[in-house]
Amino acid sequence: MEKWVDMVSTHFSWYPWSMADRFSPAKRSKIMRSIRGKDTKVELLVRRFLFKKGLRYRTNDRRLAGSPDIVLPKYKSVIFINGCFWHGHQGCPLFVLPKTNAPFWSEKIEKNRARDEKNVSTLIAEGWRVFIVWECELKNRQRREATLEGLINEIWALD
């Protein structure tokens, strides 16, 4: 892997992602590989909470638009647990657009938002109730408890 990274950094130095970095290309590659798409800490936290409340669910069901993080078939509900940076949570201190390579990041986040909006619309049209939990809503204990209690009440409300 390191050999590939070295080759890319020398032969494609004009690419926007080859910007000045405090890490070597190999180290940056390792950091980016460690970013998880499934089973994140906040996702596991929400799943444990739902399980303790007696709810049973599926995870990352690829048959549904957007492959929701949590699917509650009994309640015809899905939950997306969004990272504030990757999904562009407006007004959130965890979402700050990087200053380096700003056009790339701006376009990427906008595409993510558009995809999220399309997936939510599709799921609603199919009769699913869609809940979105933001990473920042689970950061401190008080807000986490309020968010999770509110979520469970919303799920049970139309049962």
Residue pairs with C-beta under 8 A, 6 or more apart in sequence:
1 26
1 29
2 26
2 29
5 25
5 26
5 29
6 25
6 26
8 18
8 25
9 18
9 25
12 18
16 101
16 104
17 101
17 104
18 25
19 100
19 101
20 100
21 28
23 31
38 59
38 60
38 69
40 81
40 83
42 81
42 83
42 133
42 135
42 138
43 69
43 70
43 81
45 138
45 144
46 69
46 70
46 79
46 81
46 133
46 138
46 148
46 151
47 57
47 59
47 70
49 148
49 152
50 57
50 70
50 72
50 152
51 57
53 152
55 72
55 74
55 75
55 152
55 155
56 72
56 74
57 70
57 71
57 72
57 73
58 70
58 71
58 73
59 69
59 70
59 71
60 67
60 68
60 69
61 67
61 68
61 71
64 71
64 78
64 123
64 126
64 128
65 118
65 119
65 122
65 123
65 126
66 80
66 115
66 116
66 119
66 120
66 122
66 123
68 78
68 79
68 80
68 123
68 130
69 79
69 80
69 81
70 78
70 79
70 81
71 77
71 78
71 79
72 78
72 79
72 155
75 129
75 155
75 156
75 158
75 159
76 127
76 128
76 129
77 128
77 129
77 130
77 131
77 155
78 123
78 128
78 129
78 130
78 131
79 131
79 132
79 133
79 151
80 116
80 120
80 130
80 131
80 132
80 133
81 133
81 135
82 89
82 116
82 132
82 133
82 134
82 135
83 135
84 92
84 94
84 95
84 134
84 135
84 136
85 94
85 95
85 96
86 109
86 112
87 109
87 112
87 113
87 116
87 134
88 95
88 109
88 110
88 112
88 113
89 95
89 134
89 135
89 136
92 134
92 136
93 136
94 135
94 136
94 139
97 105
97 106
97 109
98 105
120 130
120 132
123 130
124 130
129 155
129 158
131 151
131 154
131 155
133 147
133 151
136 143
137 143
137 144
137 147
138 144
138 147
138 148
